[in-house]
Amino acid sequence: MKTPFYFLLFKAFHAQRRCIRKDMDAYQLSPGQPKVLRYISSHDDCKLKDIAMECDIEPATVSKILNTLEDKGMLTRQIDQNNKRALKLRITDVGREAMAKWEIHCHDVEKIALEGFNDLEIEQFKAYLGRLYFNLSGKELK
């Protein structure tokens, strides 16, 4: 019996997540935190709803993640006096260091996952995943 496509995606996702999350404590990061830090690193003075939309999580979850990251000293947060809905979020040196180590770890896992794929196959695979994501979410990946 052939494995159904949905199950292949499910198994691949969980295998990748298991490898990625295995050493999260070493980077002082928890699930959900890296993607929020990554977004903030390239979007100063962003709104909580923008973080939630980009990271595909609820605003309440973003709020909890921001609290934890602030407690860990990975970011600073201030309310923008010109726009009360916007936050002035800044990643600290501690946050930048954690993100740099996290990125290296993720690239290492990616190398393992894509072993045996040639450059063309990798580009095609990325395009297929982007189309799949768009079909399911209505959002383009950047």
Backbone as a chain_set.jsonl record, in Angstrom:
{"seq": "MKTPFYFLLFKAFHAQRRCIRKDMDAYQLSPGQPKVLRYISSHDDCKLKDIAMECDIEPATVSKILNTLEDKGMLTRQIDQNNKRALKLRITDVGREAMAKWEIHCHDVEKIALEGFNDLEIEQFKAYLGRLYFNLSGKELK", "coords": {"N": [[0.837, -1.179, 0.0], [0.618, 2.152, -0.928], [1.976, 5.099, 0.561], [-0.108, 7.757, 1.49], [-0.187, 11.112, 0.126], [-0.745, 13.271, 1.954], [0.075, 12.108, 4.31], [2.754, 11.662, 3.855], [3.675, 14.331, 3.823], [3.033, 15.026, 6.469], [4.683, 13.216, 7.934], [7.258, 13.996, 7.027], [7.31, 16.673, 7.878], [7.165, 16.35, 10.694], [9.495, 14.866, 11.193], [11.467, 16.697, 10.413], [10.89, 18.793, 12.214], [11.403, 17.508, 14.64], [14.198, 17.137, 14.456], [15.039, 19.822, 14.281], [14.079, 20.953, 16.696], [15.397, 19.514, 18.592], [17.767, 20.443, 19.929], [17.03, 22.888, 21.058], [17.161, 24.062, 23.614], [19.856, 24.595, 23.944], [20.178, 26.952, 22.615], [18.729, 28.66, 24.046], [16.096, 28.995, 23.315], [12.603, 28.579, 22.627], [9.882, 26.649, 21.167], [8.356, 28.469, 18.528], [9.511, 30.922, 19.191], [11.901, 31.5, 17.597], [10.899, 32.179, 14.968], [9.44, 34.478, 15.488], [11.409, 36.219, 16.508], [12.986, 36.342, 14.213], [11.288, 37.663, 12.394], [10.98, 40.166, 13.697], [13.588, 41.051, 13.603], [13.897, 42.073, 11.064], [11.894, 43.924, 10.827], [11.435, 46.651, 12.224], [9.64, 48.443, 14.759], [7.119, 47.169, 14.533], [3.711, 45.925, 14.336], [1.803, 43.958, 16.605], [-0.194, 42.38, 15.445], [0.783, 42.163, 12.847], [3.065, 40.615, 13.186], [1.841, 38.27, 14.079], [0.318, 37.58, 11.794], [2.314, 37.163, 9.828], [3.76, 35.085, 10.995], [1.926, 33.093, 11.201], [0.411, 32.637, 13.565], [-1.616, 33.163, 16.525], [-2.495, 36.461, 17.766], [-2.531, 36.598, 20.605], [-0.779, 34.555, 21.265], [1.58, 35.557, 20.188], [1.934, 37.725, 21.901], [2.49, 36.423, 24.339], [4.876, 35.137, 23.63], [6.511, 37.361, 23.107], [6.632, 38.45, 25.689], [8.074, 36.426, 27.023], [10.496, 36.415, 25.554], [11.377, 38.98, 26.123], [11.719, 38.766, 28.886], [13.873, 37.002, 28.881], [15.825, 38.642, 28.023], [16.243, 38.978, 25.319], [14.987, 40.737, 23.674], [13.906, 44.171, 23.497], [11.157, 46.24, 24.378], [9.005, 48.855, 23.55], [6.282, 51.158, 23.646], [5.22, 52.871, 20.823], [5.112, 56.287, 20.752], [3.964, 57.817, 18.768], [2.245, 56.147, 17.48], [0.159, 54.281, 19.011], [-0.548, 51.629, 18.667], [1.589, 50.404, 17.579], [4.666, 48.761, 18.24], [7.885, 49.377, 19.517], [10.127, 47.315, 18.889], [13.138, 45.781, 19.6], [15.858, 43.752, 18.896], [18.114, 42.416, 21.164], [21.673, 42.132, 21.899], [21.967, 39.619, 23.034], [19.729, 38.303, 21.974], [20.355, 38.477, 19.232], [22.666, 36.9, 19.123], [21.647, 34.386, 19.906], [19.885, 33.959, 17.754], [21.705, 33.847, 15.618], [23.147, 31.498, 16.18], [21.013, 29.722, 16.091], [20.22, 29.905, 13.385], [22.46, 28.757, 12.118], [22.254, 26.148, 13.102], [19.763, 25.413, 11.96], [20.418, 25.523, 9.226], [22.267, 23.459, 9.146], [20.611, 21.243, 9.675], [19.001, 21.468, 7.432], [20.847, 20.871, 5.396], [21.254, 18.149, 5.877], [18.654, 17.198, 5.425], [18.33, 17.732, 2.705], [20.187, 16.23, 1.456], [21.589, 14.561, -1.298], [19.909, 15.731, -3.125], [19.911, 17.592, -6.119], [20.834, 20.938, -7.298], [18.818, 21.918, -9.032], [16.628, 20.274, -8.36], [16.257, 21.07, -5.715], [15.48, 23.768, -6.029], [13.106, 23.381, -7.472], [11.647, 21.916, -5.592], [11.363, 23.826, -3.563], [9.754, 25.647, -4.953], [7.456, 24.082, -5.348], [6.659, 23.671, -2.682], [6.104, 26.305, -1.983], [3.922, 26.844, -3.676], [2.095, 24.959, -2.691], [1.751, 25.934, -0.081], [0.59, 28.43, -0.688], [-1.807, 27.561, -1.924], [-3.1, 26.466, 0.285], [-3.17, 28.512, 2.191], [-3.534, 30.963, 0.955], [-1.593, 32.834, 0.928], [1.464, 34.259, -0.213], [4.768, 33.001, -0.147], [7.774, 34.577, 0.793]], "CA": [[0.0, 0.0, 0.0], [1.393, 3.387, -1.03], [1.721, 6.107, 1.585], [-0.813, 8.91, 0.925], [0.564, 12.356, 0.09], [-0.904, 14.024, 3.194], [0.841, 11.443, 5.352], [4.163, 11.958, 3.548], [3.932, 15.687, 4.336], [2.962, 14.95, 7.924], [5.883, 12.534, 8.429], [8.431, 14.832, 6.733], [7.242, 17.825, 8.778], [7.495, 15.944, 12.061], [10.91, 14.48, 11.238], [12.229, 17.945, 10.377], [10.662, 19.493, 13.486], [12.109, 16.769, 15.686], [15.626, 17.47, 14.317], [15.223, 21.248, 14.564], [13.797, 21.258, 18.097], [16.186, 18.644, 19.475], [18.744, 21.186, 20.715], [16.557, 24.263, 21.269], [17.624, 24.578, 24.907], [21.224, 25.077, 23.785], [20.098, 28.311, 22.07], [17.818, 29.358, 24.959], [14.888, 29.31, 22.56], [11.491, 27.638, 22.726], [9.087, 26.649, 19.933], [7.662, 29.707, 18.186], [10.328, 32.108, 19.417], [12.791, 31.874, 16.492], [10.23, 32.85, 13.854], [9.069, 35.815, 15.942], [12.657, 36.991, 16.509], [13.396, 36.531, 12.819], [10.442, 38.713, 11.821], [11.308, 41.44, 14.344], [14.927, 41.482, 13.191], [13.827, 42.805, 9.798], [10.714, 44.797, 10.834], [11.388, 47.507, 13.408], [8.397, 49.162, 15.054], [6.015, 46.423, 13.932], [2.503, 45.707, 15.125], [1.617, 42.588, 17.061], [-1.014, 41.659, 14.454], [1.642, 41.869, 11.692], [3.891, 39.464, 13.579], [0.941, 37.114, 14.096], [-0.038, 37.213, 10.427], [3.495, 36.637, 9.137], [4.213, 33.845, 11.63], [0.812, 32.15, 11.215], [0.012, 32.337, 14.94], [-2.592, 34.099, 17.08], [-1.899, 37.593, 18.471], [-2.313, 36.279, 22.026], [0.436, 33.739, 21.317], [2.691, 36.485, 19.961], [2.094, 38.49, 23.131], [3.181, 35.552, 25.306], [6.248, 34.93, 23.146], [7.228, 38.613, 23.342], [6.895, 38.537, 27.134], [9.149, 35.49, 27.358], [11.741, 36.898, 24.946], [11.794, 40.16, 26.885], [12.222, 38.251, 30.171], [15.172, 36.38, 28.622], [16.758, 39.677, 27.605], [16.503, 38.85, 23.889], [14.447, 41.897, 22.98], [13.344, 45.258, 24.283], [9.859, 46.627, 23.816], [8.443, 50.135, 23.983], [5.13, 51.581, 22.854], [5.521, 54.018, 19.968], [4.289, 57.426, 21.167], [3.264, 58.343, 17.596], [1.259, 55.158, 17.059], [0.02, 53.442, 20.222], [-0.712, 50.218, 18.307], [2.884, 49.883, 17.127], [5.67, 48.537, 19.283], [9.282, 49.532, 19.134], [10.781, 46.083, 19.303], [14.538, 45.718, 19.194], [16.563, 42.549, 19.346], [19.332, 42.729, 21.913], [22.833, 41.318, 21.523], [21.657, 38.247, 23.458], [18.809, 37.78, 20.971], [21.084, 38.316, 17.962], [23.563, 35.746, 19.269], [20.806, 33.182, 19.885], [19.398, 33.787, 16.39], [22.824, 33.442, 14.757], [23.391, 30.078, 16.454], [19.828, 29.01, 15.622], [20.294, 29.854, 11.924], [23.485, 27.754, 11.776], [21.641, 24.843, 13.407], [18.733, 25.137, 10.945], [21.098, 25.244, 7.952], [22.842, 22.115, 9.274], [19.496, 20.293, 9.514], [18.602, 21.569, 6.031], [21.834, 20.126, 4.603], [20.948, 16.726, 6.056], [17.362, 16.922, 4.789], [18.408, 17.854, 1.247], [21.293, 15.417, 0.959], [21.233, 13.775, -2.472], [19.14, 16.551, -4.054], [20.758, 18.53, -6.86], [20.367, 22.326, -7.209], [17.54, 22.057, -9.731], [15.597, 19.62, -7.544], [16.019, 21.912, -4.542], [14.683, 24.92, -6.471], [11.764, 22.888, -7.807], [11.017, 21.543, -4.332], [10.965, 25.085, -2.927], [8.618, 26.184, -5.713], [6.286, 23.245, -5.049], [6.225, 23.969, -1.315], [5.505, 27.635, -2.024], [2.585, 26.724, -4.283], [1.268, 24.222, -1.748], [1.423, 26.865, 0.997], [-0.361, 29.403, -1.225], [-3.095, 26.887, -2.108], [-3.726, 26.205, 1.58], [-3.289, 29.709, 3.031], [-3.812, 32.169, 0.187], [-0.472, 33.764, 1.127], [2.703, 33.969, -0.92], [5.995, 32.973, 0.636], [8.759, 35.535, 0.258]], "C": [[0.883, 1.245, 0.0], [0.989, 4.36, 0.073], [1.024, 7.308, 0.937], [0.023, 10.192, 1.054], [0.473, 13.122, 1.404], [-0.06, 13.427, 4.31], [2.344, 11.632, 5.123], [4.544, 13.342, 4.075], [3.986, 15.692, 5.857], [4.246, 14.342, 8.496], [7.143, 13.381, 8.209], [8.468, 16.045, 7.67], [7.68, 17.446, 10.185], [8.955, 15.507, 12.197], [11.795, 15.727, 11.258], [12.093, 18.693, 11.699], [11.395, 18.826, 14.632], [13.612, 17.1, 15.654], [15.896, 18.924, 14.698], [15.093, 21.519, 16.065], [14.676, 20.499, 19.091], [17.1, 19.43, 20.419], [18.319, 22.621, 21.009], [17.068, 24.872, 22.572], [19.032, 25.156, 24.818], [21.243, 26.519, 23.279], [19.207, 29.2, 22.925], [16.552, 29.823, 24.238], [13.855, 28.204, 22.744], [10.719, 27.67, 21.415], [8.324, 27.958, 19.74], [8.525, 30.95, 18.31], [11.241, 32.463, 18.237], [12.09, 32.615, 15.356], [9.797, 34.255, 14.232], [10.307, 36.717, 15.965], [13.105, 37.313, 15.092], [12.584, 37.654, 12.163], [10.832, 40.082, 12.387], [12.663, 41.963, 13.864], [14.912, 42.272, 11.886], [12.621, 43.744, 9.705], [10.66, 45.59, 12.146], [10.012, 48.152, 13.533], [7.169, 48.482, 14.445], [4.841, 46.29, 14.898], [2.395, 44.226, 15.459], [0.831, 41.776, 16.033], [-0.198, 41.309, 13.21], [2.544, 40.67, 11.971], [3.038, 38.203, 13.515], [0.626, 36.639, 12.689], [1.147, 36.561, 9.708], [3.924, 35.277, 9.686], [3.127, 32.774, 11.711], [0.459, 31.679, 12.629], [-0.94, 33.423, 15.436], [-1.885, 35.258, 17.793], [-1.635, 37.33, 19.958], [-1.045, 35.444, 22.212], [1.663, 34.613, 21.118], [2.981, 37.258, 21.24], [2.849, 37.685, 24.19], [4.636, 35.339, 24.918], [7.08, 36.192, 23.393], [7.574, 38.781, 24.818], [8.074, 37.659, 27.521], [10.486, 35.956, 26.802], [12.276, 38.121, 25.685], [12.375, 39.726, 28.231], [13.613, 37.622, 30.031], [16.239, 37.396, 28.213], [17.096, 39.627, 26.127], [15.911, 39.982, 23.071], [14.016, 42.944, 23.983], [12.083, 45.708, 23.575], [9.428, 47.962, 24.427], [7.238, 50.429, 23.104], [5.54, 52.837, 22.096], [4.57, 55.157, 20.341], [3.489, 58.023, 20.004], [2.158, 57.42, 17.102], [1.133, 54.134, 18.18], [-0.151, 51.953, 19.913], [0.6, 49.584, 17.868], [3.828, 49.747, 18.317], [7.044, 48.833, 18.706], [10.006, 48.323, 19.71], [12.199, 46.076, 18.759], [15.144, 44.44, 19.747], [17.849, 42.984, 20.024], [20.489, 41.876, 21.393], [22.612, 39.851, 21.896], [20.744, 37.575, 22.431], [19.488, 37.538, 19.634], [22.007, 37.095, 18.005], [22.775, 34.432, 19.209], [20.314, 32.906, 18.469], [20.504, 33.315, 15.447], [23.117, 31.957, 14.939], [22.235, 29.222, 15.927], [19.864, 28.841, 14.107], [21.315, 28.812, 11.469], [22.92, 26.352, 11.983], [20.615, 24.465, 12.332], [19.355, 24.822, 9.588], [21.749, 23.862, 7.984], [21.771, 21.043, 9.073], [19.032, 20.296, 8.05], [19.558, 20.783, 5.127], [21.569, 18.629, 4.69], [19.679, 16.37, 5.288], [17.465, 16.9, 3.264], [19.581, 17.077, 0.651], [20.818, 14.554, -0.219], [20.367, 14.519, -3.477], [20.119, 17.44, -4.823], [20.127, 19.926, -6.796], [19.006, 22.527, -7.868], [16.401, 21.442, -8.909], [15.256, 20.458, -6.313], [15.157, 23.114, -4.922], [13.257, 24.507, -6.82], [10.982, 22.553, -6.534], [10.531, 22.793, -3.592], [9.747, 25.683, -3.631], [7.35, 25.388, -5.414], [5.755, 23.544, -3.648], [5.567, 25.349, -1.246], [4.097, 27.607, -2.605], [1.635, 26.003, -3.339], [0.81, 25.145, -0.617], [0.393, 27.893, 0.519], [-1.747, 28.78, -1.386], [-3.837, 26.702, -0.783], [-3.987, 27.468, 2.399], [-3.721, 30.954, 2.281], [-2.707, 33.213, 0.313], [0.747, 33.286, 0.371], [3.858, 33.917, 0.075], [7.001, 33.919, -0.024], [10.117, 34.913, 0.148]], "O": [[1.785, 1.375, 0.827], [-0.176, 4.434, 0.465], [1.514, 7.828, -0.065], [0.832, 10.331, 1.971], [1.492, 13.578, 1.922], [0.461, 14.152, 5.157], [3.113, 11.748, 6.078], [5.594, 13.512, 4.693], [4.88, 16.292, 6.455], [4.83, 14.887, 9.432], [7.993, 13.475, 9.095], [9.524, 16.401, 8.192], [8.483, 18.15, 10.798], [9.578, 15.762, 13.227], [12.754, 15.803, 12.026], [13.087, 19.175, 12.242], [11.949, 19.503, 15.498], [14.224, 17.316, 16.7], [16.884, 19.215, 15.372], [15.913, 22.237, 16.638], [14.692, 20.807, 20.283], [17.187, 19.098, 21.601], [19.175, 23.487, 21.191], [17.372, 26.064, 22.625], [19.365, 26.099, 25.535], [22.222, 27.233, 23.493], [18.954, 30.353, 22.577], [16.016, 30.895, 24.516], [14.197, 27.046, 22.986], [10.874, 28.606, 20.63], [7.724, 28.484, 20.677], [8.295, 31.933, 17.606], [11.347, 33.643, 17.902], [12.635, 33.586, 14.832], [9.787, 35.143, 13.38], [10.256, 37.852, 15.493], [13.551, 38.425, 14.81], [13.142, 38.495, 11.459], [10.995, 41.044, 11.636], [12.859, 43.172, 13.735], [15.822, 43.061, 11.633], [12.348, 44.299, 8.641], [9.922, 45.232, 13.064], [9.318, 48.374, 12.541], [6.286, 49.15, 13.906], [4.968, 46.513, 16.102], [2.835, 43.363, 14.7], [1.154, 40.615, 15.779], [-0.446, 40.282, 12.579], [2.758, 39.822, 11.105], [3.461, 37.188, 12.961], [0.661, 35.441, 12.412], [0.991, 35.529, 9.056], [4.393, 34.419, 8.938], [3.365, 31.68, 12.223], [0.237, 30.492, 12.865], [-1.049, 34.484, 14.821], [-0.807, 35.073, 18.359], [-0.63, 37.788, 20.502], [-0.326, 35.608, 23.198], [2.674, 34.435, 21.798], [4.14, 37.426, 21.62], [3.741, 38.209, 24.856], [5.523, 35.357, 25.771], [8.224, 36.102, 23.838], [8.679, 39.205, 25.157], [8.964, 38.087, 28.255], [11.501, 35.9, 27.497], [13.486, 38.275, 25.85], [13.399, 40.253, 28.668], [14.429, 37.698, 30.949], [17.412, 37.052, 28.074], [18.12, 40.169, 25.709], [16.279, 40.175, 21.912], [13.79, 42.652, 25.158], [11.946, 45.583, 22.358], [9.479, 48.163, 25.641], [7.181, 49.998, 21.952], [6.135, 53.751, 22.666], [3.352, 55.0, 20.253], [2.458, 58.659, 20.221], [1.247, 57.851, 16.395], [1.944, 53.212, 18.268], [0.072, 51.109, 20.781], [0.706, 48.359, 17.795], [3.778, 50.527, 19.268], [7.313, 48.561, 17.535], [10.435, 48.32, 20.864], [12.417, 46.34, 17.576], [14.961, 44.098, 20.915], [18.582, 43.827, 19.506], [20.295, 41.003, 20.546], [23.018, 38.95, 21.162], [20.959, 36.42, 22.062], [19.24, 36.528, 18.976], [22.108, 36.351, 17.03], [23.188, 33.484, 18.542], [20.32, 31.759, 18.023], [20.265, 32.478, 14.576], [23.312, 31.237, 13.96], [22.45, 28.136, 15.387], [19.573, 27.759, 13.596], [21.053, 28.062, 10.528], [23.09, 25.476, 11.136], [20.601, 23.331, 11.853], [18.867, 23.945, 8.875], [21.782, 23.169, 6.967], [22.002, 20.051, 8.381], [18.709, 19.245, 7.499], [19.118, 20.106, 4.197], [21.651, 17.922, 3.686], [19.634, 15.361, 4.584], [16.764, 16.132, 2.605], [19.92, 17.25, -0.52], [19.776, 13.903, -0.142], [20.11, 14.008, -4.567], [21.055, 17.981, -4.234], [19.012, 20.08, -6.296], [18.144, 23.223, -7.33], [15.332, 22.038, -8.787], [14.092, 20.54, -5.919], [14.206, 23.442, -4.213], [12.307, 25.218, -6.492], [9.798, 22.872, -6.421], [9.421, 22.812, -3.06], [8.821, 26.168, -2.979], [6.28, 25.974, -5.244], [4.546, 23.658, -3.449], [4.583, 25.534, -0.53], [3.19, 28.262, -2.091], [0.479, 26.405, -3.206], [-0.361, 25.143, -0.238], [-0.564, 28.194, 1.233], [-2.749, 29.397, -1.027], [-5.065, 26.774, -0.741], [-4.914, 27.501, 3.208], [-4.22, 31.902, 2.888], [-2.864, 34.345, -0.143], [1.039, 32.092, 0.311], [3.909, 34.7, 1.024], [7.056, 34.033, -1.248], [11.065, 35.571, -0.282]]}, "num_chains": 1, "name": "protein.A"}
